[in-house]
Amino acid sequence: MAVSVASRSSEAFSSQMVLGQMGYTAPIFSVNFCHLACSTAWLLSLLLSSSTTSYGETTDQPTHTVTIQISSLFPSSATCKPSPTPSGVEPSGPTRLNLVHKEGPCDPYGPKGPINMTQILIHDQARVNSLFSSTQRQNQTTPASASGITIPARDGSIVNSGNYIVTLGLGTPKTDVSLIFDTGSDLTWTQCRPCARFCHKQVGPIFDPSKSKTFANISCRSAICSQLQSTTGTHPGCSSGTCVYAIQYGDQSVSVGFLSKDRLTLSASDSVEGFYFGCGQLNRGLFGGSGGLLGLGRDKLSFVSQTASKFGKVFSYCLPSTPSSAGHLTFGRDAVSSKKAAFTKLKLHSQYPSFYFLEMTGIIVGGYKLPIPTTIFSLGETLIDSGTVITRLQPTAYFALRAKFRQFMKRYPSAPALQILDTCYDLSGYSSVSVPKLAFEFSNGAVVDVDPSGILYPASMSQVCLAVAPNQDDSDVGIFGNMQQLTYNVVYDVAGGRLGFGSHGCN
């Protein structure tokens, strides 16, 4: 079955910049009505029990709504609240890293100013536009030639839409580098000195391979070099016998450099020897001050695959409810107790093998199960993505959700749409807002009751919106975004073919 996504962008970006002496050119990839004779009692019974299918008047029951303080939507604290041991995580067992919002006070290099919520949505839509269209060109095999650089838009990630970063140590002695973590990407890379052509503005030190005793470049003849084809979609280049990678993201950010290996330090007592990564020498684009990217996809060169013998292809993360709190990224099979997480099947998509797909089966709004045929969800299928902010639904599913949500919210004045978000409210005259609870159902009975922090998207006091958006068509791929994952311990048991949701995962 062919899978599509809304507003595909097929325009490839070409960069003709020459990378020093690399001599590298990569190809461009480029419902039944009641009979009139029904008894009055039966009709009354029907009316009283129709709440799960009716789109008429809705009674707000306290157990099906949640009150959110408006001030909580706009946290102003400049103090970072550290992450405690997450639910299901053994304190002395697994390897665990702090996961922080790149614009918040928990960023080790400090906040970078006010968060532009509108700009985040723009980047988010750009990511969705390119998430699949770019990967359709991943099997191009034209080899590198000798003069300039023309790089395909292969990787589905929009780097600047990735909101969360982790800090790792690279080399011996180690240099701490902050990387955007992304389940929708495979190759891990960071900027490297001497930045032969260009390095984007990075907060924190740039890795210098000449100062690491354990650094080594990879030969063009290495089998590892040939694996770049599936990882980046580009046939690897070669410069003076050294393997060259080239990758461009959906927002036209680009990284070109040498495929290398070095020691990767995760904690004081845990490291990965000979970890393959991209040592970027030409890096342009919207990287938000980070050093690069940590690829957590399924490909052979992803962090998950490279550390399979050590961590068993199991990792979990918890995204904090606000930018002023820290979450975690945890590796290893002992990291999470299955008794504390509800698991659903993790599907492998033949067309998009690097991505993580789930089977969504239903949506509940304010205690009401929406009458959406399960076939609607299976038309486009659903992937879970750490880098997409707003959940995207098939239009049939979204419009059902929106109609019920608006019934609950009719007491509040409406506000203009905000980019992709069409259900917005002016809450400037309120100190709190009562919203319907929102839940998503997945196969095997897994249910995600969305944390209150993941229901509304605030641009300003006068423009607060439902944090869900529609795709263009029911056949487009649905995406379970990171706002609806907030505060959950999201467990990727890749080897076991399952994905779990553990509530209160950050505390």
LINKAZI-V402006 format. One record per helix or strand of 3 or more residues. SS is the DSSP state (h for helix, s for strand). FROM is the first residue (numbers start at 1). TO is the last residue. Records with the same first field share a line. If there is no record, write none. Layout:
SS=FROM-TO, FROM-TO
This chain:
h=40-52, 62-64, 70-74, 117-131, 135-137, 159-161, 209-211, 223-226, 228-232, 303-306, 308-311, 333-335, 338-340, 374-380, 395-408, 443-445, 452-454, 483-485
s=65-69, 95-101, 153-155, 164-170, 175-182, 189-193, 237-239, 242-249, 254-267, 270-284, 292-295, 314-318, 327-331, 342-345, 360-365, 382-384, 391-393, 432-436, 438-442, 447-449, 456-460, 463-466, 468-470, 478-480, 489-493, 498-502
